[in-house]
Amino acid sequence: MERAGNEELTEDTEKKGLGTPATRAAIIEKLIQSGFVKREKKNLVPTDDGNVLITVLPDEIKSPKMTAEWEMALNHIAQNTETADEFLNGITELMQELVARYQGISEEKKEQFQGKAKGEVIGKCPRCGADVREGKVNFYCSDRNCAFTLWKNDKFLASQGKKMDKVAAKKFLSKEKIHYKDLVSRKTGRQYEATVEMVDPGEGNVQFNLSFPQR
């Protein structure tokens, strides 16, 4: 059970809990891919868009009390003192109320979301066809429902002595292969020649295939 320090966390809220570590990793990754949180060494830091998001979200959604109430309801379902239908109906009613109350945000608030609106378009997403834009640390699909991302510090390319720069990202998005003459072997540290092709599995991180020149 997750717990955290916050002025809203009363003793009663703490007792109800805030979920489990099993649910945390996927949520954090989604926030990072959406550009609301970034990693700085071992810390998770909100981006400018993340800070703006907090200012425009309804208080009910931001409050840990709601998460604690839902966690308690799930415990009641497990104990057969509440039904899943009752829980889901409550969530549906809350969402309908929030949607009716908050039809949208002001143009002023929209303009504060810098990253998603102003990143340069460098190609099309291979998964959904939406624009892929350049961010500070990645090249991301502009459709928030799509998780496609090319990281500038891609681990595979970094291990070969290369980076996912704009030129490389554009070529990979155009389904081009990139021929390198100075890749670096992780095992020997020596340079070698190979052609790199990006392969998108449709979910998760992209993968890369290597092909070598015939001798």
DACOR-V195806 format. One record per pair of residues at least 6 apart in sequence whose ideal C-beta (glycine too) atoms are under 6 Angstrom apart, sorted by the first residue. I is the first residue (numbers start at 1). J is the second residue. Records with the same first field share a line. If there is no record, write none. Layout:
I->J, J
//
This chain:
1->17
2->18, 19
3->14
6->64
8->63, 64
9->64
13->65, 68
16->68, 71, 72
17->71
18->64, 67, 68
19->71
31->37
33->147, 149
34->144
35->47, 49, 115
36->47, 49, 50, 53
37->44, 46, 50
38->45, 47
48->114
49->113, 115
52->112, 113
56->105, 109
58->98
60->66
73->87
76->82
77->84
115->135
119->133, 134, 135
120->134
121->131, 133
122->132, 134, 169, 170
123->132, 170, 173
125->132, 141, 148
126->200
127->146, 148
128->143, 146
130->141, 142, 143
131->142
132->139, 141, 173
133->142
137->152
138->149, 151, 152
139->150, 169
140->149
141->148
150->164, 169
152->164
154->164
156->208
157->164
159->186
160->183, 184
161->184
171->178
172->198
177->195, 197
178->196
179->195
181->193
182->191
183->192, 194
184->191
185->192
193->213
194->210, 212
195->211
196->208
197->209
198->206, 208
199->207, 209
200->206
//
